[in-house]
Amino acid sequence: MRRKKIVELAKTYNVPVVINDDVKLAEKLGVGVHLGQTDGSIGDALQSLSPHQIIGRTCMVM
């Protein structure tokens, strides 16, 4: 799979990988996830991911 090759290459160079909007894929690949405001809860992501996986969130102030 192309995704796994990208993750392996990034790990070789100590580059973090963050998947957009897909906690299950991030969990499967062992990478971080970015969640938009309507893409799921941080709490659910925290339960699914390990402590070393990045969780990002879109924050908008108007």
C-alpha positions in Angstrom: 0.0 0.0 0.0 1.1 3.5 -0.8 0.1 4.8 2.6 2.3 2.4 4.5 5.3 3.3 2.3 4.8 7.0 2.9 4.6 6.4 6.7 7.7 4.2 6.6 9.6 6.8 4.6 8.5 9.6 7.0 9.6 7.6 10.0 13.0 7.0 8.5 13.6 10.8 8.5 11.7 11.4 11.8 8.9 13.3 10.1 5.5 13.2 11.7 2.6 12.1 9.6 -0.9 13.5 10.3 -4.0 12.1 8.6 -6.9 14.4 8.0 -10.3 13.5 9.5 -9.8 9.7 9.8 -9.1 8.5 13.3 -9.4 4.8 12.4 -6.8 5.1 9.6 -4.5 7.1 11.9 -4.9 4.3 14.5 -4.2 1.6 11.9 -1.1 3.4 10.6 0.2 4.6 14.0 0.2 8.3 12.9 -1.4 11.5 14.0 -4.8 12.8 13.1 -6.3 16.3 12.4 -9.9 16.8 13.2 -12.0 19.7 11.9 -14.6 21.2 14.1 -17.3 18.7 12.9 -15.1 15.7 12.3 -15.3 13.9 15.6 -14.4 14.4 19.2 -11.0 14.8 20.7 -12.1 12.4 23.5 -12.9 9.6 21.1 -9.5 10.2 19.3 -7.7 10.1 22.7 -9.3 6.7 23.4 -8.4 5.3 20.1 -4.8 6.6 19.7 -1.7 6.0 21.7 -0.1 8.8 23.7 2.7 9.4 21.0 0.1 10.1 18.2 -0.6 13.8 17.5 -4.2 15.0 17.6 -4.8 18.3 15.9 -8.0 20.4 15.9 -9.1 23.3 13.8 -9.8 26.3 15.9 -11.5 29.4 14.5 -12.0 32.6 16.4 -14.2 35.3 14.8 
